[in-house]
């Protein structure tokens, strides 16, 4: 680990803007960059900038085709599913794009009790979820002590006679200190997630009024350094697309990933790509400053996949089902499903509290899974790597030479088989079982195929939580 690189300001604003103002790349340049990307070694900042300057629709599709190849080579035909649990919407910040902003008087506020968190967890387990993201607004009532209790509560909930429980909790929280991250690590969290929102330090001030904790640009920018210093193995970064020029944000994400790689020997585990949606009582969300078109959004995902081939790309239910189904092919490896963005929404029949933003995909978990199966994707609730300790450096050491596949597909098949046996209707179960047989038949290593077939039978007979 390079201590000299930690916590430094790695965003050179002028440099990044100069890169996006360059000339259109030639066909030869583009072909060279795409051929480089197909080697699965990633791209540098200049390569990414060149791809972001492409405006020709046909050429953009060439970029997307390359991203599709990279996605399938590394991740295959599987997709990880999760759901967020919003533990509260009270916030001391005044971010102009968020309904949770302090000055918004149009929504009902709430912080969930531990009993209510347990009820939310139970409701998600009854849908079939196994992975959750705990998230909350920033305030002095739900600090580290509260989140430790929330984590313990969420992990403790059992359904179906004790067979169903949350197997991985990721956390999305405001920046904190190293000792706080050490406490979260001790509670066995998975990935710590925090978005910079915008990496432009000047524009950041405009969207985050002074006088609130989030107004400190550099404290937020350096949060992943503190998280990794506190022992967090996997971190998730991202920007809110729509605040400023999307090209600057993509370049900044690449710089952030490089900084973590240089300073800690391991880049981000995930990158999230939320695109601004309407939000009640949020001025910037009601009049998006720099809207990102659908074509540009597809380019964002494709370029990130080529630049960061082994980093998970997360897409939320901000996007509609059509967009989500398409982007899965070109780079997205994780999606939320059947999400609610207001506290208490899963366990109550009506949404009484205010949500953070408008949703684009309102499908149930079953409907999302059915759609994935129709496209030949294996829905995965896998948490095997996390619980086997294949995280951080160890995960990347297996991912980069392609060895992680021997764990990912089998574990995805096991969790999907569980879902089919415990939650699916007859139609979904039949087509899901057909897909599992097809995917198992494609496993090249005979001994691995035999082991997978044996474990599938064990699951059919009632055994649960099998993983390599």
DRENDO-1510 file (C-alpha; in Angstrom, 1 decimal, always signed):
<recs>
REC; n; res; u; v; w
REC; 1; UNK; +0.0; +0.0; +0.0 .
REC; 2; UNK; +1.3; +3.4; -1.0 .
REC; 3; UNK; +0.8; +5.7; +2.0 .
REC; 4; UNK; +2.0; +8.8; +0.1 .
REC; 5; UNK; -0.9; +8.4; -2.4 .
REC; 6; UNK; -3.7; +8.0; +0.2 .
REC; 7; UNK; -6.2; +10.8; +0.7 .
REC; 8; UNK; -4.6; +13.1; -2.0 .
REC; 9; UNK; -6.7; +15.1; -4.4 .
REC; 10; UNK; -6.4; +12.9; -7.6 .
REC; 11; UNK; -9.0; +14.9; -9.7 .
REC; 12; UNK; -7.3; +17.4; -12.0 .
REC; 13; UNK; -10.3; +19.4; -13.2 .
REC; 14; UNK; -8.6; +21.3; -16.0 .
REC; 15; UNK; -6.9; +18.1; -17.4 .
REC; 16; UNK; -10.2; +16.2; -17.5 .
REC; 17; UNK; -12.1; +19.0; -19.3 .
REC; 18; UNK; -9.2; +19.4; -21.8 .
REC; 19; UNK; -9.5; +15.7; -22.6 .
REC; 20; UNK; -13.2; +15.8; -23.5 .
REC; 21; UNK; -12.7; +18.9; -25.7 .
REC; 22; UNK; -10.3; +17.1; -28.0 .
REC; 23; UNK; -10.9; +16.2; -31.7 .
REC; 24; UNK; -13.1; +13.3; -32.8 .
REC; 25; UNK; -11.0; +10.1; -32.9 .
REC; 26; UNK; -10.2; +8.5; -36.3 .
REC; 27; UNK; -11.5; +5.1; -37.3 .
REC; 28; UNK; -8.0; +3.8; -36.9 .
REC; 29; UNK; -7.7; +5.2; -33.4 .
REC; 30; UNK; -11.1; +3.7; -32.4 .
REC; 31; UNK; -10.3; +0.3; -33.8 .
REC; 32; UNK; -7.0; +0.3; -32.0 .
REC; 33; UNK; -8.7; +1.2; -28.7 .
REC; 34; UNK; -11.4; -1.4; -29.1 .
REC; 35; UNK; -8.9; -4.1; -30.0 .
REC; 36; UNK; -7.0; -3.2; -26.9 .
REC; 37; UNK; -10.2; -3.4; -24.8 .
REC; 38; UNK; -10.9; -6.9; -26.2 .
REC; 39; UNK; -7.7; -8.2; -24.5 .
REC; 40; UNK; -9.6; -7.6; -21.2 .
REC; 41; UNK; -6.8; -5.5; -19.7 .
REC; 42; UNK; -8.8; -2.2; -19.4 .
REC; 43; UNK; -8.2; +1.2; -21.0 .
REC; 44; UNK; -6.3; +4.3; -19.9 .
REC; 45; UNK; -7.7; +7.8; -19.4 .
REC; 46; UNK; -6.8; +8.9; -23.0 .
REC; 47; UNK; -8.5; +5.9; -24.5 .
REC; 48; UNK; -11.6; +6.5; -22.5 .
REC; 49; UNK; -11.7; +10.2; -23.5 .
REC; 50; UNK; -11.4; +9.3; -27.1 .
REC; 51; UNK; -14.4; +6.9; -26.9 .
REC; 52; UNK; -16.5; +9.5; -25.0 .
REC; 53; UNK; -15.9; +12.0; -27.9 .
REC; 54; UNK; -17.6; +9.6; -30.4 .
REC; 55; UNK; -20.9; +11.0; -31.7 .
REC; 56; UNK; -21.6; +8.8; -34.7 .
REC; 57; UNK; -24.4; +6.3; -33.8 .
REC; 58; UNK; -22.9; +3.5; -35.8 .
REC; 59; UNK; -19.5; +3.8; -34.2 .
REC; 60; UNK; -21.2; +3.9; -30.7 .
REC; 61; UNK; -22.8; +0.6; -31.6 .
REC; 62; UNK; -19.3; -0.8; -32.3 .
REC; 63; UNK; -18.2; +0.3; -28.9 .
REC; 64; UNK; -21.3; -1.4; -27.4 .
REC; 65; UNK; -20.6; -4.6; -29.3 .
REC; 66; UNK; -17.1; -4.6; -27.9 .
REC; 67; UNK; -18.5; -4.1; -24.4 .
REC; 68; UNK; -20.9; -7.0; -24.9 .
REC; 69; UNK; -17.9; -9.3; -25.7 .
REC; 70; UNK; -16.0; -8.1; -22.6 .
REC; 71; UNK; -19.1; -8.5; -20.4 .
REC; 72; UNK; -19.8; -12.1; -21.6 .
REC; 73; UNK; -16.1; -13.1; -21.4 .
REC; 74; UNK; -15.8; -12.1; -17.8 .
REC; 75; UNK; -19.3; -12.4; -16.3 .
REC; 76; UNK; -21.0; -14.9; -18.7 .
REC; 77; UNK; -24.8; -15.1; -18.8 .
REC; 78; UNK; -25.5; -14.3; -15.1 .
REC; 79; UNK; -26.7; -11.2; -13.3 .
REC; 80; UNK; -26.6; -10.4; -9.6 .
REC; 81; UNK; -29.9; -9.2; -7.9 .
REC; 82; UNK; -30.3; -7.2; -4.7 .
REC; 83; UNK; -32.7; -4.8; -3.1 .
REC; 84; UNK; -32.1; -1.6; -1.0 .
REC; 85; UNK; -33.5; -1.1; +2.5 .
REC; 86; UNK; -34.0; +2.6; +3.2 .
REC; 87; UNK; -33.7; +2.8; +7.0 .
REC; 88; UNK; -34.5; +6.5; +7.1 .
REC; 89; UNK; -35.2; +9.7; +5.1 .
REC; 90; UNK; -34.3; +12.3; +7.6 .
REC; 91; UNK; -31.2; +14.2; +6.4 .
REC; 92; UNK; -29.2; +17.3; +7.6 .
REC; 93; UNK; -27.9; +17.9; +4.0 .
REC; 94; UNK; -29.6; +20.1; +1.5 .
REC; 95; UNK; -28.5; +18.5; -1.8 .
REC; 96; UNK; -30.5; +20.2; -4.6 .
REC; 97; UNK; -31.2; +16.9; -6.5 .
REC; 98; UNK; -32.6; +14.8; -3.6 .
REC; 99; UNK; -36.1; +14.6; -2.1 .
REC; 100; UNK; -34.5; +13.8; +1.3 .
REC; 101; UNK; -32.9; +17.3; +1.4 .
REC; 102; UNK; -33.4; +19.1; +4.7 .
REC; 103; UNK; -35.5; +22.0; +3.4 .
REC; 104; UNK; -38.0; +19.8; +1.6 .
REC; 105; UNK; -41.3; +20.1; +3.4 .
REC; 106; UNK; -43.3; +17.9; +0.9 .
REC; 107; UNK; -42.5; +14.4; +2.2 .
REC; 108; UNK; -43.2; +12.6; +5.4 .
REC; 109; UNK; -40.0; +11.8; +7.4 .
REC; 110; UNK; -39.1; +8.6; +9.3 .
REC; 111; UNK; -36.2; +6.6; +10.8 .
REC; 112; UNK; -37.0; +3.0; +11.1 .
REC; 113; UNK; -36.8; +1.2; +14.5 .
REC; 114; UNK; -35.0; -2.1; +14.7 .
REC; 115; UNK; -38.3; -3.9; +14.7 .
REC; 116; UNK; -39.3; -2.1; +11.5 .
REC; 117; UNK; -36.0; -3.0; +9.9 .
REC; 118; UNK; -36.7; -6.6; +10.7 .
REC; 119; UNK; -40.1; -6.3; +9.1 .
REC; 120; UNK; -38.6; -4.8; +5.9 .
REC; 121; UNK; -36.0; -7.6; +5.9 .
REC; 122; UNK; -38.7; -10.3; +6.4 .
REC; 123; UNK; -40.8; -8.8; +3.5 .
REC; 124; UNK; -37.8; -9.0; +1.1 .
REC; 125; UNK; -36.9; -12.6; +2.2 .
REC; 126; UNK; -40.5; -13.6; +1.4 .
REC; 127; UNK; -40.0; -12.3; -2.1 .
REC; 128; UNK; -36.8; -14.4; -2.5 .
REC; 129; UNK; -34.1; -11.8; -1.9 .
REC; 130; UNK; -30.8; -12.8; -0.3 .
REC; 131; UNK; -28.7; -9.6; -0.8 .
REC; 132; UNK; -29.6; -6.1; +0.5 .
REC; 133; UNK; -28.1; -2.6; +0.5 .
REC; 134; UNK; -28.7; -0.7; +3.8 .
REC; 135; UNK; -29.0; +3.0; +3.0 .
REC; 136; UNK; -30.0; +6.1; +5.0 .
REC; 137; UNK; -30.1; +9.9; +5.0 .
REC; 138; UNK; -27.3; +11.6; +7.0 .
REC; 139; UNK; -28.2; +12.8; +10.4 .
REC; 140; UNK; -27.1; +12.5; +14.0 .
REC; 141; UNK; -29.8; +9.9; +14.9 .
REC; 142; UNK; -28.5; +7.1; +12.7 .
REC; 143; UNK; -24.8; +7.1; +13.0 .
REC; 144; UNK; -22.4; +4.2; +13.4 .
REC; 145; UNK; -24.1; +2.8; +16.5 .
REC; 146; UNK; -27.5; +2.8; +14.8 .
REC; 147; UNK; -26.1; +1.1; +11.6 .
REC; 148; UNK; -24.3; -1.6; +13.6 .
REC; 149; UNK; -27.6; -2.4; +15.3 .
REC; 150; UNK; -29.3; -2.3; +11.8 .
REC; 151; UNK; -26.8; -4.7; +10.4 .
REC; 152; UNK; -27.1; -7.1; +13.2 .
REC; 153; UNK; -30.9; -7.0; +13.0 .
REC; 154; UNK; -31.0; -7.6; +9.3 .
REC; 155; UNK; -28.6; -10.6; +9.5 .
REC; 156; UNK; -30.7; -12.0; +12.4 .
REC; 157; UNK; -34.0; -12.3; +10.6 .
REC; 158; UNK; -35.1; -15.8; +9.6 .
REC; 159; UNK; -37.9; -17.0; +7.3 .
REC; 160; UNK; -39.2; -20.4; +6.0 .
REC; 161; UNK; -38.3; -22.2; +9.2 .
REC; 162; UNK; -34.9; -20.7; +9.4 .
REC; 163; UNK; -33.8; -21.6; +5.8 .
REC; 164; UNK; -34.0; -18.1; +4.4 .
REC; 165; UNK; -31.9; -15.2; +5.7 .
REC; 166; UNK; -29.9; -12.3; +4.3 .
REC; 167; UNK; -26.5; -13.6; +3.2 .
REC; 168; UNK; -24.8; -10.3; +2.3 .
REC; 169; UNK; -25.4; -6.7; +3.4 .
REC; 170; UNK; -23.8; -3.9; +1.5 .
REC; 171; UNK; -23.8; -0.4; +3.1 .
REC; 172; UNK; -24.4; +3.0; +1.5 .
REC; 173; UNK; -23.7; +5.7; +4.1 .
REC; 174; UNK; -22.3; +9.2; +4.4 .
REC; 175; UNK; -18.5; +9.5; +4.7 .
REC; 176; UNK; -17.1; +8.6; +8.1 .
REC; 177; UNK; -13.8; +8.0; +9.9 .
REC; 178; UNK; -11.4; +5.1; +9.8 .
REC; 179; UNK; -12.5; +3.7; +13.2 .
REC; 180; UNK; -16.2; +3.7; +12.1 .
REC; 181; UNK; -15.3; +1.6; +9.0 .
REC; 182; UNK; -13.4; -0.8; +11.2 .
REC; 183; UNK; -16.6; -1.3; +13.2 .
REC; 184; UNK; -18.6; -1.9; +10.1 .
REC; 185; UNK; -16.0; -4.4; +8.9 .
REC; 186; UNK; -16.3; -6.3; +12.2 .
REC; 187; UNK; -20.1; -6.6; +11.5 .
REC; 188; UNK; -19.3; -8.5; +8.3 .
REC; 189; UNK; -20.6; -6.0; +5.7 .
REC; 190; UNK; -19.8; -6.6; +2.1 .
REC; 191; UNK; -19.2; -3.5; -0.1 .
REC; 192; UNK; -19.2; +0.0; +1.2 .
REC; 193; UNK; -20.8; +2.3; -1.3 .
REC; 194; UNK; -20.6; +6.1; -1.5 .
REC; 195; UNK; -21.2; +8.3; -4.6 .
REC; 196; UNK; -19.2; +11.4; -5.2 .
REC; 197; UNK; -22.4; +12.7; -7.0 .
REC; 198; UNK; -20.2; +15.0; -9.1 .
REC; 199; UNK; -16.4; +15.0; -9.3 .
REC; 200; UNK; -16.2; +18.6; -10.5 .
REC; 201; UNK; -15.2; +20.5; -7.3 .
REC; 202; UNK; -16.6; +23.8; -8.5 .
REC; 203; UNK; -20.0; +22.4; -9.6 .
REC; 204; UNK; -20.1; +20.3; -6.4 .
REC; 205; UNK; -20.4; +23.5; -4.4 .
REC; 206; UNK; -23.4; +24.6; -6.4 .
REC; 207; UNK; -25.4; +21.4; -5.8 .
REC; 208; UNK; -24.3; +21.0; -2.1 .
REC; 209; UNK; -25.0; +24.3; -0.2 .
REC; 210; UNK; -22.5; +25.2; +2.4 .
REC; 211; UNK; -23.2; +24.6; +6.1 .
REC; 212; UNK; -23.9; +20.9; +5.8 .
REC; 213; UNK; -21.5; +18.0; +6.2 .
REC; 214; UNK; -21.8; +17.0; +2.5 .
REC; 215; UNK; -20.6; +20.4; +1.4 .
REC; 216; UNK; -17.0; +19.2; +2.0 .
REC; 217; UNK; -16.0; +18.0; -1.4 .
REC; 218; UNK; -12.6; +16.6; -0.4 .
REC; 219; UNK; -13.9; +14.8; +2.7 .
REC; 220; UNK; -16.3; +12.9; +0.4 .
REC; 221; UNK; -13.7; +12.3; -2.3 .
REC; 222; UNK; -11.3; +10.7; +0.2 .
REC; 223; UNK; -13.8; +8.5; +1.9 .
REC; 224; UNK; -12.8; +5.3; +0.1 .
REC; 225; UNK; -9.2; +5.8; +1.3 .
REC; 226; UNK; -10.5; +5.9; +4.9 .
REC; 227; UNK; -12.8; +2.9; +4.2 .
REC; 228; UNK; -9.9; +0.8; +2.9 .
REC; 229; UNK; -7.7; +2.0; +5.7 .
REC; 230; UNK; -10.4; +0.8; +8.1 .
REC; 231; UNK; -10.3; -2.7; +6.6 .
REC; 232; UNK; -13.1; -2.6; +4.1 .
REC; 233; UNK; -12.1; -4.9; +1.2 .
REC; 234; UNK; -14.7; -3.9; -1.4 .
REC; 235; UNK; -15.8; -0.4; -2.1 .
REC; 236; UNK; -18.3; +1.0; -4.6 .
REC; 237; UNK; -18.0; +4.4; -6.3 .
REC; 238; UNK; -20.2; +6.3; -8.7 .
REC; 239; UNK; -21.6; +9.7; -9.9 .
REC; 240; UNK; -25.1; +11.0; -10.4 .
REC; 241; UNK; -25.3; +11.5; -14.2 .
REC; 242; UNK; -27.2; +14.6; -15.1 .
REC; 243; UNK; -25.6; +17.2; -12.9 .
REC; 244; UNK; -22.7; +18.1; -15.2 .
REC; 245; UNK; -21.2; +16.9; -18.5 .
REC; 246; UNK; -21.3; +13.1; -18.3 .
REC; 247; UNK; -17.9; +12.8; -20.0 .
REC; 248; UNK; -16.2; +14.5; -17.2 .
REC; 249; UNK; -17.8; +12.2; -14.6 .
REC; 250; UNK; -16.7; +9.1; -16.5 .
REC; 251; UNK; -13.1; +10.3; -16.7 .
REC; 252; UNK; -13.2; +11.1; -13.0 .
REC; 253; UNK; -14.5; +7.7; -12.2 .
REC; 254; UNK; -11.5; +6.2; -14.1 .
REC; 255; UNK; -9.2; +8.4; -12.2 .
REC; 256; UNK; -10.8; +7.4; -8.9 .
REC; 257; UNK; -10.4; +3.7; -9.8 .
REC; 258; UNK; -6.7; +4.3; -10.7 .
REC; 259; UNK; -6.1; +6.2; -7.5 .
REC; 260; UNK; -7.4; +3.3; -5.4 .
REC; 261; UNK; -5.4; +0.8; -7.5 .
REC; 262; UNK; -2.2; +2.8; -7.0 .
REC; 263; UNK; -2.8; +3.5; -3.3 .
REC; 264; UNK; -4.2; +0.2; -2.1 .
REC; 265; UNK; -3.4; -2.3; -4.9 .
REC; 266; UNK; -7.1; -2.9; -5.6 .
REC; 267; UNK; -9.6; -0.7; -7.4 .
REC; 268; UNK; -13.4; -0.4; -6.8 .
REC; 269; UNK; -15.5; -3.6; -6.6 .
REC; 270; UNK; -18.4; -1.8; -8.2 .
REC; 271; UNK; -19.3; +1.4; -10.1 .
REC; 272; UNK; -22.9; +2.6; -10.0 .
REC; 273; UNK; -24.4; +4.7; -12.9 .
REC; 274; UNK; -27.5; +6.4; -11.5 .
REC; 275; UNK; -29.1; +8.8; -14.0 .
REC; 276; UNK; -31.1; +11.7; -12.6 .
REC; 277; UNK; -34.9; +11.2; -12.2 .
REC; 278; UNK; -37.7; +13.4; -10.9 .
REC; 279; UNK; -37.7; +13.9; -7.2 .
REC; 280; UNK; -40.3; +15.7; -5.2 .
REC; 281; UNK; -39.0; +19.0; -3.6 .
REC; 282; UNK; -35.6; +18.8; -5.3 .
REC; 283; UNK; -35.0; +21.8; -7.7 .
REC; 284; UNK; -32.2; +20.2; -9.7 .
REC; 285; UNK; -34.1; +17.0; -10.2 .
REC; 286; UNK; -37.2; +18.8; -11.4 .
REC; 287; UNK; -35.1; +20.7; -14.0 .
REC; 288; UNK; -32.1; +18.5; -14.7 .
REC; 289; UNK; -29.1; +20.6; -15.4 .
REC; 290; UNK; -27.4; +18.4; -18.0 .
REC; 291; UNK; -29.8; +15.6; -19.1 .
REC; 292; UNK; -28.2; +12.4; -20.4 .
REC; 293; UNK; -29.8; +11.0; -23.5 .
REC; 294; UNK; -30.5; +7.3; -23.8 .
REC; 295; UNK; -27.8; +6.9; -26.4 .
REC; 296; UNK; -25.2; +8.7; -24.3 .
REC; 297; UNK; -26.3; +6.6; -21.3 .
REC; 298; UNK; -25.6; +3.4; -23.2 .
REC; 299; UNK; -22.2; +4.8; -24.2 .
REC; 300; UNK; -21.4; +5.5; -20.6 .
REC; 301; UNK; -22.1; +1.9; -19.6 .
REC; 302; UNK; -20.2; +0.4; -22.6 .
REC; 303; UNK; -17.2; +2.6; -22.1 .
REC; 304; UNK; -17.0; +1.8; -18.3 .
REC; 305; UNK; -17.2; -1.9; -19.1 .
REC; 306; UNK; -14.3; -1.6; -21.5 .
REC; 307; UNK; -12.2; +0.6; -19.2 .
REC; 308; UNK; -12.8; -1.4; -16.0 .
REC; 309; UNK; -13.5; -4.9; -17.2 .
REC; 310; UNK; -13.4; -6.7; -13.8 .
REC; 311; UNK; -15.4; -4.0; -11.9 .
REC; 312; UNK; -19.1; -4.7; -11.3 .
REC; 313; UNK; -21.5; -2.1; -12.9 .
REC; 314; UNK; -24.7; -1.5; -11.0 .
REC; 315; UNK; -27.9; -0.2; -12.5 .
REC; 316; UNK; -30.9; +0.8; -10.3 .
REC; 317; UNK; -34.6; +0.8; -10.8 .
REC; 318; UNK; -34.3; +4.5; -11.8 .
REC; 319; UNK; -34.2; +3.1; -15.3 .
REC; 320; UNK; -37.2; +1.5; -17.0 .
REC; 321; UNK; -37.3; -2.2; -17.8 .
REC; 322; UNK; -36.5; -1.7; -21.5 .
REC; 323; UNK; -33.3; +0.3; -20.8 .
REC; 324; UNK; -32.3; -2.2; -18.0 .
REC; 325; UNK; -32.8; -5.2; -20.3 .
REC; 326; UNK; -30.6; -3.6; -22.9 .
REC; 327; UNK; -27.8; -2.4; -20.7 .
REC; 328; UNK; -27.5; -5.9; -19.1 .
REC; 329; UNK; -26.0; -7.0; -22.5 .
REC; 330; UNK; -23.5; -4.2; -22.7 .
REC; 331; UNK; -21.9; -4.0; -19.3 .
REC; 332; UNK; -24.3; -4.0; -16.3 .
REC; 333; UNK; -23.6; -7.0; -14.0 .
REC; 334; UNK; -25.8; -6.1; -11.0 .
REC; 335; UNK; -29.3; -4.7; -10.7 .
REC; 336; UNK; -31.7; -3.9; -7.9 .
REC; 337; UNK; -35.1; -5.5; -8.3 .
REC; 338; UNK; -38.6; -4.7; -6.9 .
REC; 339; UNK; -37.0; -1.7; -5.2 .
REC; 340; UNK; -38.6; +0.9; -2.9 .
REC; 341; UNK; -36.8; +4.1; -2.0 .
REC; 342; UNK; -38.8; +5.1; +1.0 .
REC; 343; UNK; -38.5; +3.8; +4.6 .
REC; 344; UNK; -41.0; +1.0; +5.5 .
REC; 345; UNK; -42.3; +0.5; +2.0 .
REC; 346; UNK; -41.8; -3.2; +1.7 .
REC; 347; UNK; -43.7; -4.2; +4.8 .
REC; 348; UNK; -46.6; -1.7; +4.5 .
REC; 349; UNK; -49.4; -1.8; +1.9 .
REC; 350; UNK; -49.1; +1.9; +1.2 .
REC; 351; UNK; -46.1; +4.1; +0.8 .
REC; 352; UNK; -46.6; +6.5; +3.7 .
REC; 353; UNK; -43.1; +8.1; +3.8 .
REC; 354; UNK; -41.4; +10.1; +1.1 .
REC; 355; UNK; -39.2; +8.4; -1.5 .
REC; 356; UNK; -35.8; +9.6; -2.6 .
REC; 357; UNK; -36.6; +9.7; -6.4 .
REC; 358; UNK; -39.0; +8.3; -8.9 .
REC; 359; UNK; -38.7; +4.7; -10.1 .
REC; 360; UNK; -38.7; +3.6; -13.7 .
REC; 361; UNK; -39.0; -0.1; -13.2 .
REC; 362; UNK; -42.0; -1.2; -11.1 .
REC; 363; UNK; -41.8; -5.0; -11.8 .
REC; 364; UNK; -41.9; -7.6; -9.1 .
REC; 365; UNK; -38.8; -9.7; -8.4 .
REC; 366; UNK; -40.6; -12.6; -10.1 .
REC; 367; UNK; -41.2; -10.6; -13.2 .
REC; 368; UNK; -37.6; -9.4; -13.3 .
REC; 369; UNK; -36.4; -12.9; -13.0 .
REC; 370; UNK; -38.8; -14.2; -15.6 .
REC; 371; UNK; -37.6; -11.6; -18.1 .
REC; 372; UNK; -33.9; -12.4; -17.4 .
REC; 373; UNK; -34.6; -16.1; -18.0 .
REC; 374; UNK; -36.3; -15.3; -21.3 .
REC; 375; UNK; -33.1; -13.6; -22.4 .
REC; 376; UNK; -30.9; -16.5; -21.3 .
REC; 377; UNK; -29.5; -14.9; -18.1 .
REC; 378; UNK; -29.1; -16.8; -14.8 .
REC; 379; UNK; -30.4; -14.6; -12.0 .
REC; 380; UNK; -27.9; -14.8; -9.1 .
REC; 381; UNK; -28.2; -14.2; -5.4 .
REC; 382; UNK; -24.7; -15.5; -4.9 .
REC; 383; UNK; -22.6; -14.5; -1.8 .
REC; 384; UNK; -20.1; -17.3; -2.0 .
REC; 385; UNK; -17.0; -15.1; -2.7 .
REC; 386; UNK; -17.8; -12.8; +0.2 .
REC; 387; UNK; -18.2; -15.6; +2.7 .
REC; 388; UNK; -15.2; -17.6; +1.4 .
REC; 389; UNK; -13.0; -14.5; +1.7 .
REC; 390; UNK; -12.6; -14.0; -2.0 .
REC; 391; UNK; -12.8; -10.3; -1.7 .
REC; 392; UNK; -10.6; -7.3; -2.5 .
REC; 393; UNK; -7.2; -8.3; -3.8 .
REC; 394; UNK; -8.0; -12.0; -3.6 .
REC; 395; UNK; -11.1; -11.5; -5.8 .
REC; 396; UNK; -9.1; -9.6; -8.4 .
REC; 397; UNK; -6.3; -12.1; -8.4 .
REC; 398; UNK; -8.9; -14.7; -9.5 .
REC; 399; UNK; -10.9; -12.5; -11.8 .
REC; 400; UNK; -8.1; -11.1; -13.9 .
REC; 401; UNK; -6.8; -14.5; -15.1 .
REC; 402; UNK; -10.4; -15.8; -15.6 .
REC; 403; UNK; -10.4; -18.2; -12.7 .
REC; 404; UNK; -13.3; -16.7; -10.9 .
REC; 405; UNK; -15.7; -18.3; -13.4 .
REC; 406; UNK; -15.3; -21.7; -11.8 .
REC; 407; UNK; -17.1; -20.2; -8.8 .
REC; 408; UNK; -19.4; -17.6; -10.2 .
REC; 409; UNK; -21.6; -19.7; -12.6 .
REC; 410; UNK; -22.0; -22.7; -10.2 .
REC; 411; UNK; -22.9; -20.5; -7.3 .
REC; 412; UNK; -25.4; -18.5; -9.4 .
REC; 413; UNK; -27.0; -21.8; -10.5 .
REC; 414; UNK; -27.3; -22.9; -6.9 .
REC; 415; UNK; -29.0; -19.7; -5.7 .
REC; 416; UNK; -31.3; -19.7; -8.8 .
REC; 417; UNK; -32.3; -23.3; -8.1 .
REC; 418; UNK; -33.2; -22.3; -4.5 .
REC; 419; UNK; -35.3; -19.5; -5.8 .
REC; 420; UNK; -37.1; -21.8; -8.3 .
REC; 421; UNK; -37.9; -24.4; -5.6 .
REC; 422; UNK; -39.0; -21.9; -2.9 .
REC; 423; UNK; -40.7; -19.0; -4.8 .
REC; 424; UNK; -41.4; -19.6; -8.5 .
REC; 425; UNK; -44.7; -20.5; -10.0 .
REC; 426; UNK; -45.0; -23.4; -12.4 .
REC; 427; UNK; -44.3; -21.5; -15.6 .
REC; 428; UNK; -41.2; -19.8; -14.2 .
REC; 429; UNK; -39.9; -23.0; -12.6 .
REC; 430; UNK; -40.2; -25.0; -15.8 .
REC; 431; UNK; -38.3; -22.5; -17.9 .
REC; 432; UNK; -35.8; -21.8; -15.1 .
REC; 433; UNK; -35.0; -25.5; -14.8 .
REC; 434; UNK; -34.5; -25.7; -18.5 .
REC; 435; UNK; -32.0; -22.8; -18.4 .
REC; 436; UNK; -30.1; -24.4; -15.5 .
REC; 437; UNK; -29.7; -27.6; -17.5 .
REC; 438; UNK; -28.5; -25.7; -20.5 .
REC; 439; UNK; -26.0; -23.7; -18.5 .
REC; 440; UNK; -24.7; -26.8; -16.6 .
REC; 441; UNK; -24.2; -28.6; -19.9 .
REC; 442; UNK; -21.9; -25.8; -21.0 .
REC; 443; UNK; -19.5; -26.3; -18.1 .
REC; 444; UNK; -16.3; -27.6; -19.7 .
REC; 445; UNK; -14.5; -29.2; -16.7 .
REC; 446; UNK; -16.1; -32.7; -16.2 .
REC; 447; UNK; -15.4; -32.9; -12.5 .
REC; 448; UNK; -17.0; -29.4; -11.9 .
REC; 449; UNK; -20.0; -30.3; -14.0 .
REC; 450; UNK; -20.6; -33.5; -11.9 .
REC; 451; UNK; -20.3; -31.5; -8.7 .
REC; 452; UNK; -22.7; -28.9; -9.9 .
REC; 453; UNK; -25.3; -31.5; -10.9 .
REC; 454; UNK; -24.9; -33.2; -7.5 .
REC; 455; UNK; -25.5; -30.0; -5.7 .
REC; 456; UNK; -28.5; -29.1; -7.8 .
REC; 457; UNK; -30.0; -32.4; -6.7 .
REC; 458; UNK; -29.2; -31.7; -3.1 .
REC; 459; UNK; -31.1; -28.3; -3.4 .
REC; 460; UNK; -34.1; -30.0; -5.0 .
REC; 461; UNK; -34.1; -32.4; -2.0 .
REC; 462; UNK; -34.2; -29.4; +0.4 .
REC; 463; UNK; -30.7; -28.5; +1.2 .
REC; 464; UNK; -29.9; -24.8; +1.1 .
REC; 465; UNK; -27.0; -22.3; +1.0 .
REC; 466; UNK; -24.6; -24.4; -1.0 .
REC; 467; UNK; -21.7; -22.6; -2.4 .
REC; 468; UNK; -18.1; -23.1; -3.6 .
</recs>
